[in-house]
């Protein structure tokens, strides 16, 4: 939901990356042991938006000071990362340095990792915020997402 409204974003698909098990499912990943983290694969039109702009936006949607997950979702499968190809890595690292400078480099724990195989999540896991607005809204409020993002990013928080 944080990317789909951006001009130049074609699709945003929920799934998993960084693990060692082929074609994992949501329940399998969140139980642990696969090495995957929840991820979003974004297809974009580089004539309308750059990879750097996407990464710059990503930071404002997470708490990069929490190495153990995000908000109510804690554990290795919820740890944040930016996955980048060799071509994308310089832009991702530059974006990370700029974001870290804003909030303090020592506090910034989210890494830039080498791109790895992305596995789409099951259909029921796609577009969750849009398809389940009451449930997602309740989760977001209960977990203090907006307040935590404002505490980290101030008015720039997404």
C-alpha positions in Angstrom: 0.0 0.0 0.0 2.9 2.4 0.7 4.1 2.1 -2.9 1.1 1.3 -5.1 0.0 4.9 -5.2 3.4 6.3 -6.3 3.5 7.5 -9.9 5.6 5.1 -11.9 5.0 2.0 -9.7 3.4 -0.7 -11.8 2.9 -3.4 -9.2 3.8 -4.2 -5.6 3.7 -7.9 -4.8 3.9 -9.3 -1.3 6.2 -12.3 -0.7 9.4 -13.5 0.7 13.1 -13.2 0.0 16.5 -14.0 1.4 15.8 -17.6 2.3 16.9 -21.1 1.5 13.6 -22.9 0.9 12.0 -23.0 -2.6 8.5 -21.6 -2.9 7.8 -21.0 0.8 4.3 -20.2 2.0 3.3 -17.5 4.6 2.7 -20.0 7.4 6.0 -21.8 6.7 7.9 -18.5 6.7 6.5 -17.0 9.9 7.0 -20.3 11.8 10.7 -19.7 11.0 13.5 -21.9 9.8 13.4 -20.9 6.1 15.6 -17.9 6.3 13.2 -15.7 4.5 11.9 -12.3 5.4 8.6 -10.8 4.3 9.3 -8.6 1.3 7.7 -6.6 -1.4 8.7 -6.9 -5.1 8.1 -3.6 -6.8 7.9 -3.3 -10.6 8.3 0.2 -11.7 8.8 2.4 -14.8 12.3 3.9 -14.6 11.2 6.7 -16.9 8.8 7.9 -14.3 10.4 6.9 -10.9 13.9 5.8 -10.0 15.0 3.0 -7.8 16.6 5.5 -5.5 13.2 7.3 -5.0 11.7 3.9 -4.1 14.3 3.2 -1.5 14.1 6.7 -0.2 10.3 6.1 0.3 10.9 2.7 1.9 12.9 4.1 4.8 10.0 6.4 5.7 7.6 3.4 6.0 9.7 1.4 8.5 11.5 1.8 11.8 15.1 1.1 10.7 16.2 1.3 14.4 14.5 -2.0 15.2 16.7 -5.0 14.3 14.1 -7.5 15.4 11.1 -6.7 13.3 8.4 -4.0 12.9 5.9 -2.7 15.3 3.9 -5.7 16.6 5.5 -8.1 14.2 8.7 -9.2 15.8 11.2 -12.0 14.9 13.6 -12.8 12.1 10.9 -13.1 9.4 9.9 -9.5 10.1 13.4 -7.9 10.0 13.7 -5.2 7.4 16.2 -5.0 4.5 16.6 -3.5 1.1 17.4 -6.1 -1.5 19.5 -4.7 -4.4 21.1 -6.0 -7.6 24.7 -5.1 -8.2 23.5 -2.3 -10.5 21.1 -1.0 -7.8 23.4 -1.3 -4.8 25.2 2.1 -5.1 21.8 3.9 -5.1 20.5 1.8 -2.3 23.7 2.4 -0.2 23.6 6.1 -0.9 19.9 6.2 0.1 20.7 4.3 3.3 23.5 6.7 4.2 21.3 9.7 3.7 18.5 8.2 5.8 20.9 7.1 8.5 22.3 10.6 8.7 18.8 12.0 9.4 18.2 9.8 12.5 21.7 8.8 13.6 23.9 6.2 11.8 24.6 4.3 15.1 20.8 3.7 15.5 20.2 2.6 11.9 20.2 -1.2 11.7 18.4 -2.0 8.4 20.9 -3.4 5.9 21.2 -3.3 2.1 21.4 -7.0 1.1 22.2 -8.6 -2.2 19.1 -9.3 -4.2 17.9 -12.9 -4.0 15.1 -15.0 -5.3 11.7 -13.5 -4.6 8.7 -15.8 -3.9 5.2 -14.3 -4.2 3.0 -15.0 -1.2 -0.3 -16.7 -1.5 -3.3 -14.8 -3.1 -4.9 -14.1 0.3 -1.8 -12.3 1.5 -1.8 -9.9 -1.5 -3.3 -6.4 -1.1 -4.1 -7.1 2.5 -4.4 -3.5 3.6 -6.7 -2.6 0.7 -8.8 -5.7 1.0 -9.0 -5.7 4.8 -9.1 -2.0 5.7 -10.8 -2.5 9.1 -8.5 -5.3 10.2 -5.4 -3.6 8.9 -6.4 -0.2 10.4 -7.0 -1.9 13.8 -3.6 -3.6 13.6 -1.9 -0.4 12.7 -3.5 1.6 15.5 -3.0 -1.2 18.1 0.7 -1.5 17.2 1.3 2.2 17.2 2.7 2.2 13.7 2.0 5.9 12.9 3.2 7.1 16.2 6.4 5.1 16.0 7.1 6.3 12.4 6.5 10.0 13.5 8.9 9.4 16.5 11.6 8.2 14.1 11.0 10.3 11.0 8.9 13.3 12.2 6.7 14.9 9.6 8.4 13.0 6.8 6.9 9.6 8.0 4.8 7.7 5.5 
